[in-house]
Every structure is written in structure tokens, then in C-alpha cells.
């Protein structure tokens, strides 16, 4: 999550760092934080929180495309933005599966 916050704040994932659409990435952090607190840091709950975080992660560029189609996606383009979000979501999913593995 630190890397996600750093990238979205410093250089921006969707367009430049000044693009207000990048503020939606705070939702990823909030879902992860609230999910972790509700799970009381127990493995099964943490896995659920991380799966929810991954879902929010992949939802951000979709929502950005729907609510703000005129947004400039930067030099990378739409496909690269979706790929970056997919990579972060994979990190969350792998972490969730490791939490499930610990519980068993």
C-alpha cells in the first residue's frame, strides 16, 4: 500500500499527479484499513479484507473511465493504467491467499 500511495501521489497513476481522479486511490487504502480493523488482524478476515481491497483496486480505473472520460491518461495510456492496477491487485490477491494458507 505504501508503494501505491507513493506512486499515485508523486507521479500519478492516471495522468499526472495533479489529476483529481488519482484521489480515488485513497479508497483502496481506506478499504484495506477498515477491513483489517474489522477482521482484528485474524487470517480469514485479513484475507477477505485483501480480496475486497483488490476489488476496489481494479474498480478505480473503471470508475475513472465512466465518470471522467475526458481525463488524460498520460503517456502510458488506458491499457497501461489498467495493467498497473492489475499488478497491484495481484499483490493483494497473493497476500490474501497467503493469509488463507496460514489459517489452514
MOFENJO-V49589 format. One record per pair of residues at least 6 apart in sequence whose C-alpha atoms are under 6 Angstrom apart, sorted by the first residue. I is the first residue (numbers start at 0). GAP is how many residues later the second one is. Records with the same first field share a line. If there is no record, write none. Layout:
# MOFENJO-V49589
I = GAP / GAP
This chain:
# MOFENJO-V49589
8 = 8
9 = 7
10 = 6
13 = 59
14 = 57 / 58 / 59
27 = 25 / 28 / 29
30 = 22
31 = 17 / 21
34 = 14
35 = 10
38 = 6 / 7
42 = 56 / 60
43 = 56
46 = 49 / 52
49 = 42 / 46
50 = 42
53 = 35 / 38
56 = 32
57 = 27
